[in-house]
Amino acid sequence: MELGIGIGWRPEIAETVEGLPELGWVEVVAENVCLGHLPESLSRLRSRGVTVVPHGVSLGLGGADRPSEQKLKDLAERAMALGSPLVTEHIAFVRAGGALTASPQLEAGHLLPVPRTWDALKVLCENVRIAQDSLPVPLALENIAALISWPGEELTEGQFLAELVERTGVGLLIDVANLHTNHVNQGEDPAKALDELPVEAIRYVHVAGGVERDGVWHDSHAHPVTEPVLDVLRELCSRVSPPGVLLERDDDFPASDESHSALAGELDAIRQVVRGDGGPAPSVASPEPGGRSARSAAQPALDQSARERIGIAQAALLSSLVAGGPAPEGFDHQRLRVQRRALAAKRASVIARIAPELPEILGDDYRPAFLAYARGRPMGSGYRRDALSFVEHLLIAGRPTDERSRRQLTRWWEDRVATRPPRRATRLARAARDRLIRR
């Protein structure tokens, strides 16, 4: 399956993506696709023969619980609706707690690393098999970037991924930016990881930009791709010809008048690395992805105690990161602080993106107010509920202090918690009242 060079499709750059030359495919965040209401841009790309691959972010296959049947059903439906040749997800956990650990369920709002232990591998493998049985197309999993590492790990990243592929037959989505991130943050050698990988299992590759702050590399997806990341891509391409390579950009997009040239330039740089000497891309491709390997079908059933052990450990870590819990034994406390700040900052940024009215109403007070709210208040039911809870918190506290902003915030909250949108007469009355107030 040859995909070629592609880019992550995002609404903010939809027009630019449509105009990119030599575009082989695009990837979309699966949870952002509304079945029956595909964006016109995606429909036009599909009509041109551009492949669309859904990329999930919320399954949490590395978590202690079995994957959600509903989330798997949703991912399967998106794959069918988009005519996708495969779907992808992450080797990560995104929530912890709940019935398995008799503790409140916590949401990370981000991809967190799985401990590279035999216990965690067994849990991950069973979750992957459950997902494979539920999906109509092959599954490939992505290595993630990590700010923290688990104490007592028993496998390197390359060994962990190799065992996962051997036991399940799952494909790999290798993110070279994440390998670079783990090199800077954890001292892990990307070349060694690539040497240990079953490169024939690679279905495609991610490339993304990031930034270094205070000795920590942040995989931001909001900066241009750096030369060290391209160097890791060169390392990979010296071992195998990847069936596809995709540029990810999720935030801080180039200005509209510069977007086409900036993104096209990054894609050209990636294309040159993949082609090596500037000639045509090598014709050797990885084998077509299949279902489970013969060995994976014979794997023994997972001992429930392994899920419980992993669940308790992940719940303790997540409680420390998002709910003010104590730091689990063996973790680097400085790195935990960095991860806490990163999770809170991402949470604030996502809320600002899905509810842009809040930064407009609160102005410069938005970010510090949200970070103060998030401290010790974990996200429970997704970002939209989080936004409502944040506004409730402010209003109960009598904020903002100026009457006009508080009235706007109250109206924003009322419009979203009501059983139906405000009627036209109500909207007109509010607009007239606002005009009187401004006078």
N, C-alpha and C positions, 0 to 999 in steps of 0.2 A: 504494500500500500504506500504509494508515493504521494506525499502531501506537498512538498516543496517549501517555499518560504511564505510565512503567513504573519498575521498580526492579531492581537487581541482586539475584538470589536467592542467598542464602548460608545454609548449614545453621543458623548461629547465630541467624538472624532469620526462619527459615522460618514459624513460627507467626504472627509479626507480619505478614509479607508476605501471608499468606493472608487476614488480616483487614483489609487496607487497602482503603478505598473507591475506586471509580472506577479500579481497576487494569486497565490495558489489556494489559500484557505484562510479561514478566520476561526477564532475560538471565542465562545461567549460564556459568561458566568451563568451556569444552569439555573440558579435560583432567581436570576433576573429576567428569565424568559417567561413571558405570559402566553400560555397556549391559547390559540385562537386570536391573539392580538400581536402577531409578530411585527416588529418595526418594519416599516416599508423598506428601509435600507437593507435589512437582512433578506427580505423577500427578493429584492432586486439582485443582491449578490448570489442568492441561490439560483435565480433564473439564469444567471450568467455561467452557472456551473461551478461556482466557488463552494468548496466544501465547508460546512459549519460543524464544529465539534463542541458539544456542551462540556463545560469544566465545572464540576461541583466543588463547593467549599464547606458544606455543612453536614456531611454524612458522619464524619468523625470515626472512620474505620479503625483507628488506633485506640479508640476508647474501650473501656471495660464492658460496656453494654453491647448487646447485639444491635446491628444497624436498624434504624427505623424502617418499618415496612412502607410507611407513607412516603418517606423521602426516597426510598428506592423506586417506588412506583412513579413518583414525580420525575425522577431522573430518566427512567425508562421511557416515559411518555414524551419527554423532550427529545430524546434520541430518535424516537420514531417520527415525531413531528418534523424534525430538522433533516431527516434522512441521513443521519450521521453514521460513519463507519465504525466509530468507537466512542466511548465516553471516558472521562478522566476524573480522578479525585486525588486526595492527598494522604500520605502516611502521617497521620496526625490525630490528636484528640482535640475536641472543641468544647466538650462539656464533661462534667463529672459529678458524682454524688447521685442522689436519687435512691430508689428502692434497694439497689444492690448493696449500698453502703449504709442504708438507714440514715441518710443525711440529706439536707436540701440540695436539689440539683442546681448547679452553677453553670453559667454559660461564659466561655472565654471571649467570644466575639473575635477570635483569632485562632490561627493554627498553632498548636503547641506540640513540642517533640514527644515522641513515644520513647520510653526507656529501651535501649538496645540490649534487652535481656531475653533469655529463652522463654520465660513466662509471657512477656509482652509479645514476642514473636508468635507464640501459639495462639494467643487471643486474636492478634491481627490476622493471622492466616484463616482462622475460622470465620471471622467477619468478612474477609475477602471472598471466601467460598460462598457465603450467604448472598453477598452482592452479585457475584458472578451468576448464581442460579436465578437471580431476579431480573437481570438485565438482558435485553434482546441483542446486544452487540458486545464485543469484547471491552474489557476494562483495563485501563492503564493507570498506575499510581505514581504520584510525584513525591520526590524527596523535598523536604522543607528546609527553610533557613531557621537557625536557632540562636537565640541570645543566651540560653541556659543549657546546661547538660546535666543529665541524671547521674547521681553517684552510683558506683558499683556496676557500670555497664560491662557486658560480657562479650560484645561484638563491636567491630568497627562498622561505620555506615555501609561500606561496600559489602562486608560479610552479611550484614543484616538484610540488605536488599537482595543479595544473591540467594540467601536461604528462602526469602519470601517468594522469589520467582520459582525456585526449585520445587517448593512445596505446593504452590497454587497455580503455576503457569500464567500468572498475571503479567501484563506488559508493564513497562516502565516509561514514565515521563521524567526525563532527567533535566532538572533546572540547573544550568551551569552557574547562574548568578547565586543560587543557594549554596552550591559547592564552594564558591568564592567567599560567601558570607561565613560559612562554617570554618573556612581556612583562617579568616581574620579573627573571628570571635572565639573559636575553639582550638585553633592550631592544627586543624585536620588538613592533610595533604590531598588536594583534589586529584592529583595524578595517581596516588595510591588508591583512592576510592574508585577511580575509573578502571584501574588495573584489576580490582576485585569484582567489578560488576560483570554480569552476563550481558555484554553490550548487544548481543543479538536480540535481547528482549526489549530494546529501546524502540518505542513507537514514535516518539518525537521529543523535541528539546525546547525548553524555555530559555530565553535570554532577556534580562531586564537590568535596569539601572538601579543604583543605590548611592548611598553617601556615608562617609565615615565621620563620626563625631565622638570625640573623647576616646579614641582607640576602639570604638565599637562600630562595626559595619551594619548599617540599617538597610535592609532590602526594601527600599521605599517604593519601587515601581513608579517613581515620580521624577527621576533624573535620567539623563542620557546614559546609554550603556558605556561603561568604562573599558579601557584597554585590558586590565587584568581579567575582566569577565570574558572578553573575547579570547584571551589567552587560554582560558579553561575550555572554551568552545573548540579552539585549535587542538588542544590535547584530545578532546573527545573525537574530533573528526580524523585524527591520526590513527584511531583505533577502529572506527566504523563510519560508514556513510549514513547519517541519520535520515530516516524517511521524511522527516519534516522538522523545520526549525521555526519558532514563533517568537516575535517580539512582544513583550508585555509592557503596557503603559496604563496605569490606573488613575493617575492624579497629576495635577500641575501640568496639564497638557500645553504644548507650545501654542502661542497666540494663533488665532485662526489664519492670519495672513502668512504665518511661518510654518504652520503645522505640516503642510504637505512636504515641503522641502526638508524639514527636520526629521520627520519619520521616514521619509523615503531615503534620506542619507543614512540613517541607522540600519534600515533594511539592506541597503547596498553594502554597508560594512559587514553585516552578517553574511550576506551572499558571497562576498569575496573570501571570507574565512572558510565557508563551506566548500567553495570551489577550489580552494587551495592556491593554485598558481594563476587564478583568474580565468581559467578555461571553463568548460562545461562541468557541471557537477558530476561526480562519479556515478556510474550506473548501478553499482552494487548496493543493494538495499537489504534491510533486515527482513527476516521471514514474516509472512503474513501472520497477524495475531490470531491465536486460536482460543479455544476454551481452556478448561483445566488440563494440566499435564496428566499423563498416566499415573505418575507417582502421587499427585495431589489427591486423587480419588481414594487412595488407600490410607490416608492419614487417620490416626486414631482420634476418637472423640475427645474434646477438650474437657479437662477436669474443671468443674465449676469453681473450685477454690482458686484457680489461677485468675479467673475473672475478678473474684473478690479481692485478691491481693493487689492486682493492678488497679482496681477501682478505688481501694482505700488510699493507695499511694497517689493516684491522680487527683482525688478529691482533696487530699491534704495540700498538694502543690497549688491547685487552683484556688483553694480557700486563702492561701497565703498571698496569691497574686491579685485577687479581685475582691476579697471579703475581709481583709484585715486580719487573717489568721496568722499563726506563728510560722516562721520559716521551717520547713521540714529539715530533718537532720541530713547533713552531707552536702547541701546545696551551697553554692557561693552566694553569700548574702548581698554583695555588691551587684552581682548579675541579676539577682532577684529584684533588686530595686530598679535596675535598668528595665527589666521586663515589665514590672508594674507600671512604670511611667509610659512605656511604649503601648501597653494595652489601653491605658486610660486615654492617651493621646489619639490612638486609632478610634476609640469609641467616640470621642468628641468630634473627630473629623467625619466619621460616618454619619453621625446625627446631623451635623451641619450640611451634609450632602443630601440626606433624605428629607430634611426639614429646614430648607434654607431660610425660611422666615424667622427662625430663632436667632441666628446671628444678625439678621437685619434689625430685629426688634431690640436685641440686647447690645449690639455694637461690640465695642472692645471688652465688655464685661462677659461676653458669652463664654469664651474659653476658660478663664479662671473660675467662673461660676459653675461650669459643667465639671471641671476637674475636682472642685471642692465637693460637689454633689456625689461624684463617682467614688470618692474615697470611702471605702467600706460599704458601698452599696453595689453589690454585684448585679449584672444584667440577668434578668430571669426569663424573659419571654421574647427576646428579639429586640432589634433596634427601634422599631416603631413604638412598642410599649415603653421602651427606655426613654424615648423622647417625651412621651406623655408623663411619665413618672418624674422626669426632670422638671417639667413645667409645673406639675402639681407641687413639687418640693419648693420651688421658688415662690409660688403664689401663697402657699401656707405660711412661708416665712415673711410675707409682706413685701416681696420683691417682684419687679424692680421698684425703686422708691418713687420714681416720677409717675404720676397718675396716667398719663397717656400711654406709656410703654406697658404699664401693668394692665390697662384696659385691652390693649392689643394682644397681650399674652393670654389674658383670660378668654378673649374671643377665639384665639387660635385653639386653645384647649377645648372650649365648648363645641366648636365646629367638628372636632375629631372624636369626642366621646359621645356625642348625640347619636341616636339611633338612625337619624337621617340628616342629610345636609340642610342648612338653613334655607327656608323658602325665599323666593325672590323678593317678597315684600319686606322680609327681615333684612335682607342684604341692602335693599334700597334705603331703609330707615337708618341702618348703621352708617352707610355712606353719607347721608344727609347730616347725621349727628357729627360725624368726623369733620365735615366741612365747617359746621358751626364752631366746633372746638378750635379748629385751626385759625378761625377769625379772631 
